[in-house]
Amino acid sequence: MKSNLLHKRFFLFTIFSILGCASQLHKTGINLERYRSDLETKSIVIEDLEWKYTEKMGNGETLLVVHGFGGDKDHWTRFSRHLPKNIRVIAPDLPGFGESSKPEGFDYTQEAQSIRLQKFTESLGLKEFHLAGNSMGGGIAGIFAAKFPKQVKSLILFDNAGIKSPVPSEMQTILLSGKESPLLVKDKEDFDRLLRFTFVNPPYLPGFLKTYFAEKSVANRNWNAQILDQIRKEGYFLESQLSKIQAPCLTIWGKEDKVIHYSVMEVLQKKLKTKLETVLLENMGHAPMIEDPKLSAKLVQDWILNGTVK
């Protein structure tokens, strides 16, 4: 009898312990991913804004990477794992996203974020570095390269925003029809639809992480909608700045990107006055560094170390 009672108490204690830790599972999973990529989580306060970022130390070239709309620093975590150990990688959460400050009433346009990003680099003592960005982050990276050319050794754009594509994307067609942006998530089930829209082959996520990201996307829906509205009103600002970019540029695009059509690369070829290499990836969606981090890292590694991907 006493043995059965102890067994039941142990069983209940175990269940309550698991339930108590369930909310921490996603943090454990994310921290494990960062650990496997040799990334350390750090923070810095700049003009009353707290920036959270990850950093992989290295004594070679420095690579600053900028996430896209609705994303965060962990969009680059698996990508960083496949880069050579001597390449230093810094991945910030932009203000308004991830774990960084999210003040109300701020200007979250790509131009405003590029100026904040420069202050971030200044605070970290970064003088010259390679700069990469995806989607909105690519637009910010491009504007940064135009505004602060002496800091950027090379520019790497993954499916970047800020330029009007000659061929409308599926998302542009949806928006022109008056429908809501497919980047906004209504409920947990809608998160699966977003993954299918963004990727050809969505990256594997354990169930608890997928649930966490889905709930996070739903909770941030109204906030993200406000930022998206600002970016829309800003228009294609990067396109007007292309002639000011001095750094050599590598552009990587997923051919099946439904968010921004790869014909943007035609505009880059016409308007950039610096060296440009383009890579169009078959069977790939809007965020190659997430969908195929190993291939994306190899392309970036070759570019940084050799100045070419061919």
URVEN-V697062 format. One record per run of one state. SS is the DSSP state (H for helix, E for strand, - for the rest). FROM is the first residue (numbers start at 1). TO is the last residue. Records with the same first field share a line. If there is no record, write none. Layout:
SS->FROM-TO + FROM-TO
This chain:
-->1-1 + 23-24 + 37-39 + 47-48 + 57-61 + 67-72 + 82-87 + 93-109 + 124-128 + 135-135 + 148-148 + 159-169 + 177-187 + 199-206 + 220-220 + 235-237 + 245-247 + 255-263 + 272-275 + 282-287 + 292-292 + 307-310
H->2-22 + 25-36 + 73-81 + 110-123 + 136-147 + 149-151 + 170-176 + 188-198 + 207-219 + 221-234 + 238-244 + 264-271 + 288-291 + 293-306
E->40-46 + 49-56 + 62-66 + 88-92 + 129-134 + 152-158 + 248-254 + 276-281
